[in-house]
Amino acid sequence: MTKQLTKKQKKEMLYNATMIAEGAMEPTPTMSYIQAWQHLVDTGVVWQLQGWFGRAAFRMISQGTIDPAPVTDEETPNNEDEQ
């Protein structure tokens, strides 16, 4: 059973990921440089930060270094209405 993170823990994880990706903080035993970028992509936050974050993430996804964010049911278009 996976323990859910608290809101505070999620904010701290996001902050750490951003600082590691930016190079302002060293990677930690629980989050590597690549894991930080993957977290930013998975949460969608990378696309809300300064432009270079998004461009760097796009480049890493294109090179296969990190994966694109998984598509959820909420993001899947519903084509039932199309004719």
N, C-alpha and C positions, 0 to 999 in steps of 0.2 A: 504494500500500500504506500503510495507516494504522498508525502506530507505537502500540503498546500503552503505556499509562501504568503506571508502577510503583506499588506500593502506597503509597509515600510521596507520590508525585505526586497520587494520588487523594485521599489524606487532606488534603493541602494545598489542593487544589481545593475540596473540601467545606468546609474551614475558611473559605477565602476567600469562598465563596458565602454561607455563614451570616453572616459578618461584614458583607458588602456588603448582604445582605437586611435585616439588623438596623440598618444605618446606622452601624455602628461603624467601617466602613472604606469609603473612597471606591472607586467602581467603577474597574477597571483597564482598560488597553488590550485585554486579552484576555477580560475579563468585565464586561459591563454589569449594571445593576441588574436588568433583566428576565431576562437570561441567568442571573444568580445564582438568581433564584426558579425559573426553568425547571429548572435543575440540581437544586435541592432537591426539586422535584416528581418529576423523572425518576428520581432515586435513591431516592425514597420517604422520605428523611430528614425532609422537612418535616412528616410526620405523627407523627414521634417527638420533635419539639422541643416547646417550650412552646406552649400552646394558640393563642396569637395568630398564630403562624407558619401553622398549619393553616387558621385562619379567614381570614387574609389570602390564602393560596394559593387557597382555595376561592373567595373573592371574585374574584380575578384570573382564575381559570379560568372562572367564570360570566360575567365581562365580556368574555372572549375575549382578554385581555391575554397570557396564557400558555396552553399546551395541557395537557390532562391527560396523565399518564404513559402511554406506549404500553403496550398490553396485550401480554404475551409469551405464548408457548405454555404456559409453566408456570402462568400465571394463568387461562388459558382453561378453564372447567369442561368436564369430559368427561361428556356426557349419555348415553353408551352404556349405563350401568347403570340408567338410569331406565326405568320401564315404565308 
